[in-house]
Amino acid sequence: MGWWSERVLPRLNEKTLAARPVMELRREVCTGLSGRVLELGYGSGLNADAYPPAVTAIDAVEPSDVAWGLSEARRARIPVPVRRVGLDGQRLDARDATYDAVLSTFTLCTIPDVRAALAEVHRVLRPGGAMHVLEHGSSPDARVATWQRRMEPLQKRMAGGCHLTRDVPALLTEVGLVVERLEQDYLPGPAISKPWAYCYVVTARKR
């Protein structure tokens, strides 16, 4: 699975996570970002054009060299400096209260110890700073949730550790972030896609 995860998945994500409905949600979740921002799971830079002008610097955590390479052209064309600051969201190399905001899009699903990563986010956010999240996760529909639980072991094997059943708003609340905005719905598509398509757009603030 090393070759698949390291070489193939970044390119698949580049294609599947750039669909028009997803890109619209990327622009939506980036609204309100400002100052110095940490992006968890920078990937191939699909959020680059969605950052508002108020953002002055972007620090990127990205474990995949392939994805980082794919992001080069997008990084080059935006006026905001982007630097790669780490490979692991579970251990951030930053002082307390470093960032004005944190952005995560389709990243919390794959982090092995997501609670550790969110605790780190809370630590590096300044008081009053916010985490902006676009993520797929647990559906409130019992039938869909049942299929998510059944399919999750295979999903984790084939999609780089991706979970289908994480309750993102609850995870944010657990680490002490206050959810201020929550929108949740299925992405457009056939019914068969629902286990993968229940998405959250969340803004959660550090007190």
Phi, psi and omega per residue, in radians:
M1 nan -0.228 -3.140
G2 -1.048 -0.864 3.138
W3 -1.059 -0.763 -3.138
W4 -1.067 -0.860 -3.088
S5 -1.192 -0.678 -3.032
E6 -1.440 -0.609 -3.007
R7 -1.872 -0.621 -3.014
V8 -1.644 -0.851 -3.049
L9 -0.993 -0.739 3.110
P10 -1.001 -0.624 3.134
R11 -1.321 -0.621 3.043
L12 -1.113 -0.756 3.122
N13 -1.096 -0.658 3.097
E14 -0.973 -0.648 -3.119
K15 -1.468 -0.893 -2.992
T16 -1.271 -0.519 -3.090
L17 -1.638 0.224 3.071
A18 -1.950 0.218 3.089
A19 -1.103 2.665 -3.028
R20 -0.976 -0.808 3.132
P21 -1.066 -0.601 3.127
V22 -1.242 -0.711 3.131
M23 -1.131 -0.598 3.063
E24 -1.121 -0.700 3.097
L25 -1.196 -0.577 3.065
R26 -1.064 -0.789 3.112
R27 -1.107 -0.657 -3.135
E28 -1.151 -0.787 -3.068
V29 -1.257 -0.422 3.120
C30 -1.397 -0.220 3.113
T31 -1.031 2.284 3.109
G32 1.652 -0.151 3.073
L33 -1.178 2.507 3.114
S34 -2.761 2.829 3.072
G35 1.251 -2.538 -3.131
R36 -1.531 2.162 -3.018
V37 -2.077 2.403 2.963
L38 -1.779 2.203 3.061
E39 -1.892 2.072 3.092
L40 -1.483 2.149 -3.131
G41 1.263 1.117 -3.078
Y42 -1.111 -0.507 3.098
G43 1.054 -2.407 -3.135
S44 -1.621 0.279 3.037
G45 1.395 0.508 -3.086
L46 -1.183 -0.285 3.096
N47 -1.550 -0.074 -2.965
A48 -0.943 -0.808 -3.083
D49 -1.376 -0.125 -3.107
A50 -1.614 -0.211 -3.131
Y51 -1.164 2.312 3.120
P52 -1.313 2.837 -3.110
P53 -1.056 -0.384 -3.105
A54 -1.250 -0.208 3.089
V55 -1.341 2.245 -3.067
T56 -1.851 -0.377 3.133
A57 -2.791 2.572 3.139
I58 -2.228 2.136 2.977
D59 -1.795 2.276 -3.002
A60 -2.005 2.281 2.952
V61 -1.791 2.074 -3.107
E62 -2.603 1.988 -3.107
P63 -1.325 -0.357 -3.010
S64 -1.672 2.082 3.052
D65 -1.138 -0.595 3.120
V66 -1.122 -0.837 3.124
A67 -1.078 -0.732 3.134
W68 -1.084 -0.689 3.075
G69 -1.111 -0.702 3.119
L70 -1.121 -0.436 -3.108
S71 -1.435 -0.117 -2.972
E72 -0.990 -0.831 -3.096
A73 -1.121 -0.676 3.136
R74 -1.183 -0.709 3.109
R75 -1.103 -0.643 -3.066
A76 -1.219 -0.461 -3.016
R77 -1.646 -0.066 3.134
I78 -1.788 2.656 -3.068
P79 -1.384 -0.217 -3.064
V80 -1.510 2.288 3.099
P81 -1.178 2.360 3.111
V82 -2.136 2.215 3.074
R83 -2.262 2.503 3.128
R84 -1.480 2.072 -3.012
V85 -1.964 -0.036 -3.140
G86 3.095 2.988 -3.114
L87 -1.996 -0.198 -2.950
D88 -2.388 1.974 3.124
G89 -1.188 -0.248 3.138
Q90 -1.370 -0.296 3.139
R91 -2.469 1.733 -3.066
L92 -1.651 2.311 -3.137
D93 -1.577 1.239 -3.131
A94 -2.633 2.612 3.096
R95 -1.261 2.840 3.058
D96 -0.992 2.520 3.020
A97 0.999 0.664 -3.126
T98 -1.387 -0.599 -2.904
Y99 -1.960 2.545 3.043
D100 -1.364 -0.485 -3.124
A101 -2.767 2.756 3.043
V102 -2.227 2.405 3.115
L103 -2.085 2.357 3.060
S104 -2.442 2.123 3.097
T105 -2.218 2.039 3.129
F106 0.915 0.819 3.141
T107 -2.173 -0.672 -3.090
L108 -1.101 -0.400 3.135
C109 -1.178 -0.441 -3.015
T110 -1.861 -0.249 -3.120
I111 -1.186 2.172 -3.073
P112 -1.000 -0.907 3.123
D113 -1.871 1.432 -3.028
V114 -1.175 -0.522 3.107
R115 -1.179 -0.674 3.072
A116 -1.106 -0.720 3.132
A117 -1.116 -0.737 -3.135
L118 -1.235 -0.560 3.033
A119 -1.109 -0.669 3.068
E120 -1.141 -0.713 3.078
V121 -1.011 -0.829 3.135
H122 -1.023 -0.700 -3.120
R123 -1.133 -0.773 -3.027
V124 -1.500 -0.201 3.042
L125 -1.300 2.427 3.001
R126 -1.264 2.718 3.033
P127 -0.991 2.283 -3.071
G128 1.571 -0.180 3.092
G129 -1.305 2.828 -3.028
A130 -2.256 2.602 2.972
M131 -1.784 2.250 3.110
H132 -1.889 2.206 -3.000
V133 -2.277 2.301 2.888
L134 -2.110 2.066 -3.018
E135 -2.657 2.658 2.968
H136 -1.700 2.752 -3.109
G137 -3.106 -2.690 -2.978
S138 -1.095 2.256 3.121
S139 -1.522 2.523 3.055
P140 -1.334 -0.196 3.104
D141 -1.365 2.059 -3.035
A142 -1.014 -0.690 -3.121
R143 -1.172 -0.742 3.113
V144 -1.157 -0.738 -3.137
A145 -1.080 -0.625 3.085
T146 -1.082 -0.773 3.110
W147 -1.165 -0.620 3.087
Q148 -1.061 -0.754 3.126
R149 -1.141 -0.701 3.141
R150 -1.150 -0.660 -3.013
M151 -1.578 -0.232 -3.027
E152 -1.043 -0.732 3.123
P153 -0.994 -0.752 3.111
L154 -1.211 -0.698 3.113
Q155 -1.016 -0.752 -3.139
K156 -1.101 -0.666 -3.137
R157 -1.222 -0.695 -3.013
M158 -1.581 -0.337 -3.007
A159 -2.161 0.669 2.984
G160 1.155 0.573 3.124
G161 1.568 0.177 -3.095
C162 -1.142 2.236 3.078
H163 -1.689 2.560 3.085
L164 -1.783 -0.199 -2.899
T165 -1.989 0.187 -3.096
R166 -1.338 2.352 3.105
D167 -1.647 1.647 -2.974
V168 -1.099 -0.856 3.125
P169 -1.010 -0.690 3.126
A170 -1.133 -0.696 3.124
L171 -1.117 -0.700 3.114
L172 -1.120 -0.736 -3.139
T173 -1.136 -0.660 -3.117
E174 -0.988 -0.616 -3.088
V175 -1.590 0.105 3.039
G176 1.703 0.131 3.038
L177 -1.460 2.500 -3.086
V178 -1.763 2.023 -3.123
V179 -1.259 2.077 3.135
E180 -1.791 -0.485 -3.114
R181 -2.441 2.330 3.123
L182 -2.543 2.055 3.006
E183 -2.154 2.370 -3.074
Q184 -2.564 2.366 -3.128
D185 -3.015 2.983 3.054
Y186 -1.426 2.489 2.927
L187 -1.134 2.660 3.082
P188 -1.096 2.506 3.123
G189 2.708 3.101 -3.127
P190 -1.192 2.790 -3.099
A191 -1.038 -0.551 -3.105
I192 -1.129 -0.353 -3.120
S193 -1.498 -0.085 -3.000
K194 -1.026 -0.631 3.119
P195 -1.034 -0.415 -3.141
W196 -1.771 -0.156 -2.831
A197 -1.958 0.092 3.107
Y198 -1.456 2.046 -2.986
C199 -2.097 2.603 3.065
Y200 -2.024 2.388 2.876
V201 -2.002 2.039 -2.989
V202 -2.312 2.434 2.867
T203 -2.099 2.188 -3.109
A204 -2.280 2.327 -2.981
R205 -1.948 2.545 3.009
K206 -1.452 2.263 -3.135
R207 -1.076 nan nan
